[in-house]
Amino acid sequence: MQTLTIQVKDDFMTEFMKMIDTVKDNVVIQKDKNLEYDKYFYERQKKLQQIRDDIKSGKMPTHDFETSMDELINELES
């Protein structure tokens, strides 16, 4: 069995479900819980993965907040 993501316009949903009903023995419909909570879940997931990859490759610099806080405290104390 293969999995597909299908977007159906709201006003076409009834007709779409009728069409699917004709092949219901060959098709399983399941709502994606991730999309129920956040309709942009997969776009955000892809963007976060790209950020992680950029950090790992050094393309996006990171900041050591612990060291910065120590420097800031020292600066404030002097």
C-alpha positions in Angstrom: 0.0 0.0 0.0 1.2 3.6 -0.7 0.5 6.8 1.2 -0.5 10.0 -0.5 -1.5 13.4 0.9 -4.5 14.9 -0.8 -5.8 18.4 -0.3 -9.5 18.8 -1.1 -11.3 22.1 -1.4 -14.0 22.5 1.3 -16.8 22.8 -1.2 -15.7 19.7 -3.1 -15.3 17.4 0.0 -18.8 15.8 -0.2 -18.3 14.8 -3.8 -14.8 13.6 -3.1 -16.0 11.4 -0.3 -18.7 9.9 -2.6 -15.9 9.1 -5.1 -13.8 7.5 -2.5 -16.8 5.5 -1.2 -16.9 3.7 -4.5 -13.4 2.3 -3.9 -13.5 2.0 -0.2 -12.3 -1.6 -0.2 -9.0 -0.4 -1.8 -8.5 2.9 0.1 -7.9 3.8 3.7 -8.6 7.4 4.8 -6.9 8.6 7.9 -6.7 12.1 9.3 -3.2 13.4 10.0 -3.1 14.4 13.7 -0.1 16.7 13.1 -2.2 18.7 10.6 -5.1 18.8 13.0 -3.0 20.7 15.6 -1.0 22.8 13.1 -1.9 23.1 9.5 1.7 24.2 8.7 3.3 21.3 10.6 5.2 19.8 7.7 6.4 23.2 6.4 7.7 24.1 9.9 9.3 20.7 10.3 11.1 21.1 6.9 12.3 24.6 7.9 13.6 23.4 11.3 15.4 20.5 9.7 17.1 23.0 7.3 18.1 25.2 10.3 19.6 22.1 12.1 21.5 21.1 8.9 22.8 24.7 8.5 24.0 24.8 12.1 25.7 21.4 11.8 27.5 22.4 8.6 28.6 25.7 10.0 26.6 27.7 7.5 24.6 29.2 10.3 26.7 30.4 13.3 25.6 29.7 16.8 26.2 31.6 20.0 27.5 30.2 23.3 25.1 32.0 25.7 26.8 30.5 28.8 30.1 32.1 27.8 28.4 35.3 26.9 26.6 35.5 30.2 29.9 35.0 32.0 31.5 37.7 30.0 28.5 40.0 30.6 28.6 39.4 34.4 32.4 40.1 34.5 31.8 43.2 32.5 29.0 44.4 34.8 31.1 43.7 37.9 34.1 45.7 36.8 
